[in-house]
């Protein structure tokens, strides 16, 4: 009798504290209640709630399981068990738990929603789609479910349905924020926008912003009509106001942003869309790619050596997924007769958009056997594994396969060359002292514990991958697209493995000054500004600098500011980020966003851009702009400098030939005057840098030197 009385008191006090959200005090009382009445379902169910609120996932799961055993029909207990499993990332168990929960109560929206979460984590996209669709039948006003459904639909290639889901999610977020008084004004403004009555729509939206100053969406909707009316500076200012005020942003009325950008892309590569110089550069690059073959002369250096039979050296390039290594290859072969002695092997991802990188001599590979078969057919004298250090990290070859490949290539008489993404530092330091994955002290979405856990796993994997790669590659030559070891008074001797080259053909012969004047006068079409964002640099921004949504808005703002400066903004970014920016952009007029770009069109855009903007100081593509004395703007050091201790000095020495480039704040407004001031320092350095790049040997000289050396460095 006393136990029953004590149980009732503990349960009542614990449950009262639970309602008051005093989880810490509720848990021990409810725990006592379960001990006093082990067969009482409500005590266990309430304790599970308290433990979940305290983040004690393992205990919560055990208590919820006990509650389920006491009452298998209790849908709450099934839900709590599933939540604990999700928090512990036990995805398969969570799927099973929520399937049981749905059998108990098929009308619970949250069970379908969380089943979708678990299936998504397992990348079971079809099952996740079914779960999200079931959730939306029960709660058609959930913007979260529409967003998650859109993401799953993208994964299975159902892009149109995904766009509709994202559009609906945006509409629900925006509608939820509106007061009935302002909803009617928004509806009228949207209808006016659909009718292309831009002035009236702007007026209604301005009135709406007065009625609801806490909603930035009114300013957001003003951007597109202002752009269409040519009031570009007002449009950029309206977007600034929208971001400053904040709140939910509405979708663009009519067609989704992704559809608008897709329609632009269909006619992107045309004289009506791009300035004349883009196509001049394209023709120049195509001419360089079609350079005639040279007579088959022996490449012999002053140190002796050469090729069998006195023929010219044959070259085989095997590339990792890294786009930067493709630029290294192209810098080597453009305009050079040796291009006709080059065979190129690309993995699937690079091959998909660069199948004609070396016309007629570019092939796909997927295994060591593919590489060896090509080597047996082509009989190369030199095989470039670029970058061999990344083959293990990117799961192209295991360490054992990489070692075996190098051994078998050498047995065939090939010299093996690689490239080190850490600019020769991997062989000088243990990866554990060189590589340190930094994490921010504060992050908007992740806890320090989550960041530390992710860091540990990432760092351990990199240490192991690079240590294995270094063992396999330490006795290979190393190739770089910029002159190495430029400091004449550097006490450290040049690493004898290092090879560098400078291809004079990558410098356009005509003067750029008259063309720039023509662009600014409007005689050759509107100049474009090119923004280049790689996947790793995007991850860096999200981790260290900006929350994901905030960075999307910053990039959108840069594009609008470019438009306001009278320039054509073009963004090249990873596909998922590009899609996110498109969905968040308040207009598609005059702006282009690309997710994939093959080498020739990319370089055509890069070399004809008035300015190019990077979030990475070590991008290989920016070198060709420096070769051509064209200015760049750097917003960030990038991922490599943040990961590798001490590499920045080497970047300055090799890539920038001793000049330390300044970094600019991507939050600062872009104007013609601002960017011109930013690049003034480089203008004074451009000629000196080019002369220093020219100290490297030509491609033919570099190959001749290599063929004159021993098959492995140091022998």
Phi, psi and omega in degrees: 000316181295321178299320180295319180294314179297324179298314182298320180294313181298318180295316181295312181295318180296319181291323177297316179295327178297316179296329179274005178062032176259073191296320185298320180279332182289322188302310182295325178295317180289327175297319177297321180298321180291327178289323181287331180222078185299340181260012184265115186296314187299323180299314180294319182297316180290323177297322178301320178299311182299317181294323176297317180295332180272358179075020179265075194296316184298315179296319180299319180298316180297317180293319179296322177298319178297319178298320179296320180295330179282328178213089183298346181267002183279104184293328179300316182295320176300318181296317182293322178298317179296319179299315180299319179294320176298317181295329179272003178061032175264076194296316183295320177295323179296319177302311180298320181296316182284334173294321175294321180298321180291325176296324179289315182217090184291351183262007177276113181301316187294333178293317177295319181299313183285332172298319177299320178299313182295316179297323178296319180296330177275358183061031172270078193293320181297315179296322178296318179300315179301318181294315181294322179294322176295320178298319183288335174294327180274331180219082185289359182252021180268109178290330178298314181296321178294320178297314180294321177299317179301317180297318179293320178296323176299321183296332181258012174081013179266069191295320181296316178295322179297316180300319179296319180295315179296322179298315181295322178300316179297319180298319182292319178298314182294316182297323181295334183275347187275138170278145180309327181296321182273340183300320181295321179295320177297315180301317179296316180298319180296317179296321178295322177295318178297327179276000180062031174267078193296314184297313181295321179297317179299317180299314179297319181291324176295320177296320179298323180292334176285320180291325182229073184295347181276357182250110178289347182300331177295318177292322180302315182289343179284339189298309186298311179296326177296320177297316182295332177273001179079011180267069194289321180292324175296322180297314179297321179295321179297321178293320175303315179297318180301315181290325180291319181287318178080204185085176181294142179254134182283159172287160176293135177298145179086225183292141175299157180302321181299322179293319180297316180291325178296320178295321176297319185297330181300331181242021186295310187275072182209152181304330179289341182258327186238155180291163185298328186292334176303316184281334172294316178295318180302315179297319179298315179295321178295322177295319178296324181290340181257027181300141182291152178287146178271160173304148183283078179264151178289138176262099183237133180266175180294342182271003181092183181093195180141200183252158175301145177065010179070013180277167177288151184293138174261143188236136174238124177253128175241113188258148169283182178288352186288122182296330181301325180290332175294322177294323177302312179302313184293322176301328181286319192260343185302124177073004184257135176302333181296346177304330182283354176250013182253134169244139186239129174247128181238143170288169188308314187298317178285324184296327184306327183241002184222036183296341180247027181303316168243101189308125177078354184230022179248128184226162178267145172224156179219000183204167175299323181298323177298318181294314182293323178297317178295320178299320179292326180283316187270338181051058180289149173275331180228133175243122179260116174260096189242118344265122181301333180295340183262352183300318179287316182299328182260015174059032175276312174229148169285163178305319180296319180293320179298314178299317181295320179299313180299317180299314183291326176293319179293324177297335177274004178086016183270139164280138182249129180235142175230192172215142182256116179299342178263020173055050174082003185273341182295327180276350181264341182223150170296136179307332181289336176264337181276316191257123177220110180286110181281150175228148180285155178288331181224138178223141185290336186243337187240149176277163177299323179297317179295318179296318181295319178297315179295320179299313184299314181294316181295317183293315179299318181295316180295317179304313183294313182299313184286328177296316178296316181297319182296322178300318182286330191253000187296334180257036175242160173284156183235129184252138178224146182274011178221151184299131186265152171054062188277346184282108184300326184265011180296125182288339181281129180292148177298134175297117186294347177283338190288133174239138175221163180209161170224124181261106182300335181291344179281357175262120180295134186288328184280155179289141180272342188300311180299324181295316179300320178297319179296320179299316184289336178273355179084006183284337183244023182092167183289130177296154177244151172249132187250126179251125187238122184227115178271162183302313182296325180286329174296314178301321180297316179299317180294326184281316190256325194253312190222148167297154186306308182296324181294320180292323175302315181293325178296315179296316177302319180296320179298321180293320179290323177295323176298317178299316180294335178279003179081023182240163181265110181277134177228128178247132171244119187210165176304149190301316183293322177293319178301317179297321180294318179297316180302317181292334185263347182290138179278356177199156174244002184289124174076008185236140177233137180232122183242141177253339178224142179205118178293168189303307186297310177296324178298311180294329177295318177291320185294315185279346177258357180289139174296316175221148174238135186244131182232153170251030184204128183277347187248017180293129179297327186294332183290342181300320184292333173292319178292324175302328183259016176054043179252137187286149173235157174238128180253125178265340185202159178291329179094176189292320187295316181293329180286334185269322188256119179293133172081358184284337186300320179299321179290324176300313179298318182291316186271307185286323186248009172051041176095349178270131180265110185287143178280156177250142183246157181274118182288356174274344181286141183294133176276126171223168177303317183291317181299309185291323177299319179293322179299324187263003183296320181299317180297321181305325178283347182255344193304311183295318180297319180297316181298318179298324180287322175300324185290351178288342178288153179292159175292165177305315179297318179297320180297315179295319179299317178297317180298315182292338178275350179272169175297157182302330175232146184300142174089349179273000000 
